């Protein structure tokens, strides 16, 4: 695990962190670790989630814009009766 040292913390922030730690029955180090973890996890959960459409657009762009197909000629289907299999 990482050992982290932070210098020049504002005195008001330190006092508040000590008060919170005391209220929670934790050491200053435990409270700082908890606050840092909560901040990072909170940011991760509020980050914009990529939608399925975003993924498809990104993959299409990465593939060079997709494939080119000629549109289907459906003119012969226009007057064909529909068979629903009944």
Phi, psi and omega in degrees: 000155181282136168262126186237129176243129180242123181261160172058045174284134178303139183299322179296321178294316179299314180300315180297318179295320177296318179298315179297317179300316180296317179297327181269359180068033181239163173284164177301319180297316179297320181292319178296318178298316180297316180296318180295317179297315180298320179296312183294315180294321178297319178294321180297320183284338179265358178295149181299124177278136179282124180278169177299321178297320177300317180297314181296318178297319180295315180296320179297317179295320179294331181274002178096017175101000177096184183260154178256119178238145173286140178295148179291141175272107183257011184298327181286343180276344189305315185258006182284132178293149180270131178253112179270005176071026180264000000 
